[in-house]
Amino acid sequence: MAGINSAKKLTDFLIEIYQEENRSRKDQLISEVIAYHEDVIAILGCERDYTKIFEEASLRMHYGDYDTCLATGEYLSAEILSEYFGMTFVDSRELIYFANDKQIDVKRSVAAILKARKSYQNCLIPGFYGNYKGEIHLFSRGGSDITAAVIAYALEAALYENWKDTEGIYNDEIKSEKVYYDFLSYDAYYQLVSKGNRVIHKEAVDFARLKQIPIRVCSVDTRGRGTVIGSAKQKEACLKRRFFCAG
């Protein structure tokens, strides 16, 4: 979800809730988050009873630590969209494990993802957080990119699509005339990252590169072609029609 009343991103709103010390003000902010998601449910026409889910989310925002509070946005989005798309909600804590407070336990995560693949035909997984010593643990901002990349890595996916509110990747360094990229090699994208371009989290690209999985950045608004990130040898195959979004 983009934000509350278009004022700020939901994660920033959750940070405000975590930092708020006044109980009545905290209650008000939490009520706004719940009301926002209730509006989304109404728009989507979801018929499930979300009472228990909202109760748990409220407890997370009221009493949870920093990571637990901030993970609430992804948790609620995934719960709602899993019903909308007719998929099974699978919590990231069952799939993504951390070896320490920064590094992913790749071996354990891959094993959990492959096990889940045998159990579910289609599932929807919240990004941005995983499991460290049984507790919710966040990635850095933009960490949902990494969640998806780890899953793509484990499944050895043919393609990793990342849907953003941008139609692709531009060279932001050129002020007078932006340059749009149809294709970028992994190395070329790393060069853009070094100049401040953060469309896709670098660690997500690292995981995709290890298995030579092309990434395509798509727009949720324009449904345009998007930018493909891959190896130079993959360029021709990556730009074939089968790797383009519908619409």
Disulfide bonds with the S-S distance in Angstrom:
none
